[in-house]
Amino acid sequence: MCAMPMINMIKTGENIVALRKRAGLTVKDIQEAFGFGTPQAIYKWQQGTALPSIDNLVALAALLGVKMDDILVTEAVVSIRISA
């Protein structure tokens, strides 16, 4: 058996809020940096109802001055059997 990590979307969203505030950025700052017409995607990330796409995650990490792994909150909760 192998424990596979799963992303905790709620905690990741809370983490995005904390990292954004620590970087001194507003939701509007991130919206403008990404060129989004509305802040809805960012609010969904922060609420844990959606995750940034991989390319947005890379850009968000750069904007916040952290590694992608510092944004995502994972939990090893899924056990799978790997057989060769």
N, C-alpha and C positions, 0 to 999 in steps of 0.2 A: 504494500500500500504506500501511496505517496500523497502527502498533503499539498494541494495546489493552492496558490494564493488567489483570492478573489478581491476585487476592488470594493471597498465599502464606500458607496456613493455619497451617503449622508456625511460621513466623517471627512471624505475628500472635499466636499462642498464647504464644510466648516473650515477646513484647512486652507482652501482657496481664499476665503474671507480673511482669515488671520494673516496669510502671506501678503495679500493685497494691502491690508491696513499697515502691516509692518514695512512695506515698500513705500508707503505714503501715497498710494494710488486710490482713486475713486473708481467706481464702476464706469463712469463717463470717460475717465482716462483710458481704461482698458478698451472700451467700445471704440474710441477714436483711434487707438493704436492698431486695432484689428480692422478698422474700416467698416464696422458693422453699422447698419442703418438704425438699429434699435438695440437696446441693452438686454433684450430678452434672453439671448443665449447665455450671457454672463450670469444673469439671475438664475437661470436653470442650473448652471454649473454650481453656483453657490448654494442653491437649495438642495442639491443632490438628486435632482430629477433627470439630469443629463450629464454626460461627461464630454470634455473637449475632444475633438477628433485628434488624431496623432499629430498632424501638422499644427493644429492650434495649441496642443499641449507643449510642443517644442517652443513655439513662439511665446506662450504664457510663461514658461520657465525662464526664458531669456529676459522677458519683461520684468519678472519678479526677482531676477538675479539668483535663481535656485536651479537645482537639477530636477528633471522630470520626476524622479523617484521621491523628491521632497514634497511634491504636490499630491501624489497618489497615496492614499491610505489603504493598505492591503491587510487581509486577514487570511491565515492559512486554515480554511474551514472545509474545503472539499477534498475528500479522499478518493483517489482513483487507483485502480489496479493496473499496473503497466506490465504487460507480458511481451516477451520477444518471440 
